[in-house]
Amino acid sequence: MALEYAFELASSSIRFGRGVTREIGMDLKEMKAQRVMVLTDPNLAKLAPVDTVLQSLRDNKIPFALFDRVLVEPSDVSLREAIAFAAQDRFDAFVAVGGGSTMDTAKAVNLYDTWPADFLDYVNAPVGKGLPAPGPLKPLIAVPTTSGTGSETTGVAIFDYTPLHAKTGIAHRRMKPMLGILDPDNTRTMPPQVAATSGFDVLSHAIESYTALPFHQRPRPERPVLRPAYQGSNPISDIWSLEALRWVAKYFVRAVEDPDDLEAREKMQLAASYAGVGFGNAGVHLPHGMSYPVSGMVRKFRPEGFPGDRPIVPHGMSVILNAPAVFRFTAQACPDRHLVAAEILGADVSRARPEDAGKILSDRLVAIMQRLKMPRGLRAVGYDKSDIPALVQGTLPQARVTKLSPRPVTETDLAHLFEESLQGW
C-alpha cells in the first residue's frame, strides 16, 4: 500500500467583527445574486441574528426565501426536506444563520441543488457511495450563532441517518462556505448550557486533530480530487489546533459562567474557527466517531437550555463524554502530543512519564467537565451496559474518522471504551 506524501490546506474566508452581519446584503449584491435561500431553525428565526440578515438583504434589494425548519441535530429526513425546498425555486446563493446544524444543512442543500443526485451518492462510505462533489458549488455564506462546530470553515456536513440510528456525513472540500461571518453580537443570546456543550466541541476538535494519525501514515489516493478533507495531523493543522486549545484554556470557563463576558465570548467564537481550520484539514477521531451513535440512539434525555421537546444529546456533550477514556487509550501512540495538550490545559507535566500521558490529559478534561456541570458519563444520559453492543455497531460505519485514531481500534477496544465512559468520575 502506497502511503500519502502530501497534504492540502482548505478553508473558508473569515470575516470577524461586531456588526459584520449587516454586510451580507452588500456581499451578495456584489456577487450579483438574483435569489438567495436563507436557512435557519425555528427558534433563531425569531431572534436578532436572522432579523439582521434579512434586513440587510432587503436594504440591498436582494430577493430571498426563508427556510426556517432546520432541525437541531439534523437527520436525513430534515436534509431531504430542505433540499426539496431549494429544488422548487432557482437559488444562486445560500446563507446559513445558526449553529452547526444549520450550516451543515446548508452545505448539503448547496451540494444537491448544484449537482442533483441520489441522496446516498455523496454520503460517506460505507453508508453511502462517498462520491466527491463533481465541481464547484454555489456561493454559501455561513453566519454562526454558537461557538463550537467551526462548521463555517469546513467542507463537512453531519446528520443522523435514521435507518441506522447513527450519525454519518458528507465531506468534500468543495462544500466549504465561501465566507464565514463571525459576529460576536450573534452569540449574545446563547444560553450557558449551549455555550458549554459547544465549547466542549471546540476543545475536543483541537485535541483530536492534534493527536490524529499523521497524514503521511494514511493511504495515498489515486487522484488528488480523492484526497479526503480529513487528512491526518500535519504541520499546518497543528498550528491552528494548538492555538485554539490555548484560547479554550483561557476563555472557555469564563464564556460559560459569565454570559456578559463579551471578551470571552468573542475569543471562543474565534477559537471555534481556529479549531475548524485544524480539524477541517486534519480530521477528528474516536471521540467524534463514538459520539455519533450516542446522539443517534438517545431515548429520553433532554438537556436544559436547548429548544424543542424531543430527546437529544447535544453534539459537544456526546463527544466529550467519551473523550477521557479515549485519550487514556490513544496516548501510548503519541504520548508527547497528549502531554502538550494537557500542559496547555493547565497540567504540570514537568515530571510526567510517557506512560502517564493519557491519565494526565484525561484528568484535566474531567476537571473542566465537573466545573461546567457536564453529565457524569453515558449512564447519566440514558445508557447502560446493555447498550454497548449497539453503540459499537453504530461506531463502526464512522470509518472516515475512526481510521484516524493514532492507535488502531478494534470492536473489543470500542466496547471497553464505551464501558469506561458509562461513569466518567
LINZI-V336608 format. One record per helix or strand of 2 or more residues. SS is the DSSP state (helix for helix, strand for strand). FROM is the first residue (numbers start at 1). LEN is the number of residues. If there is no record, write none. Layout:
SS:FROM:LEN
SS:FROM:LEN
//
This chain:
strand:13:4
helix:20:11
strand:36:6
helix:44:3
helix:48:12
strand:64:7
helix:76:12
strand:93:6
helix:100:15
helix:119:3
strand:139:6
helix:151:3
strand:156:6
strand:166:6
helix:173:3
strand:179:4
helix:184:4
helix:192:20
helix:215:3
helix:224:3
helix:235:23
helix:262:21
helix:286:11
helix:315:19
helix:335:10
helix:354:18
helix:378:4
helix:385:12
helix:399:4
helix:411:11
//
